[in-house]
Amino acid sequence: MDLKEKIKKLKEEKNAVILAHYYQNPEIQEIADYVGDSLGLSQKAAETNADIIVFAGVHFMAETAKILSPEKKVVLPDLNAGCSLADSCPPELFREFIDKHPDHVVITYVNCSAEIKAMTDIVCTSSNALKIVESISKDKQIIFAPDKNLGKYIIKQTGRKMLLWDGSCIVHEAFCIDKLLDLHSQHPDAVIIAHPESEEHILKTATYIGSTSGMINHVKKYPEKKYIVATESGILHKMQKEVPNTILIPAPIEEDNTCACSECGYMKVNTLQKLYNCLYHESPQIDVPIDIRKRALVPIERMLELSK
């Protein structure tokens, strides 16, 4: 048997489910039971009847799965699959920040650690961030963390004043506006679509701004167009499958690399071999201390309830 067949067989024997993010390598997306964005993955983690959840994503996503399904084993192919955005919000500093503004409702983007979620009133994803913010009474002041770019986008869309944590995603801040405009001049018929974690000057060029699933749904709705896609390049695999005859061009970044597109090195540390190994050995397991888990569960469940 090849590696994919071994994984499928092992998955059946152990009653496991493989959840993968859109930014994973194509071979991992192909073998996953479900591929989605942070909201969809959270919902699947809460619903699954599997005994083992193999999370092909990054650490905070696997933590979220464990918070939602504490009785299940949650394994991550590589513990080095972290997140620059989550790392930009250290718990001890965020606690000080919250304590200085005790009258604020705390909304955190799901791209943060379990400890940060445990300090939160409600969690959001890029798919439901606008809805979550608009659900908060207008007489309430809001802290939004950790992504300042997503926060600025929400402020612009809702008109709500929010106190922003100064965090960002290195993948979405890597796009080069000069190269993007030059690329667009070469493809003037292309529509620019972007993720709201991108910087404001990138978003100003975009015709559509949305989450990873939102971007995929947008190109499915208008498959006759050509697109320049400003988000992590892993999305192009699923997107191209949905619209096989549509021209998709990754947005360029400041530094040159092999594909001249933005890739998340953390997402890409997961491989098919590591996925097999972690399922076979049921390790490394993700665990969340019970006190943090209980506190973090409340804002996640609030988000899921509002997202139904």
PyMOL commands that set and color helices and strands:
alter all, ss='L'
color gray80, all
select helices_A, chain A and resi 3-13+26-31+38-47+59-68+84-87+91-99+114-117+129-134+148-158+177-186+200-203+212-221+235-242+267-269+272-281+290-306
alter helices_A, ss='H'
color red, helices_A
select strands_A, chain A and resi 16-21+34-36+52-56+73-75+104-109+122-124+141-145+162-164+190-194+208-209+226-230+248-250
alter strands_A, ss='S'
color yellow, strands_A
deselect
rebuild
show_as cartoon
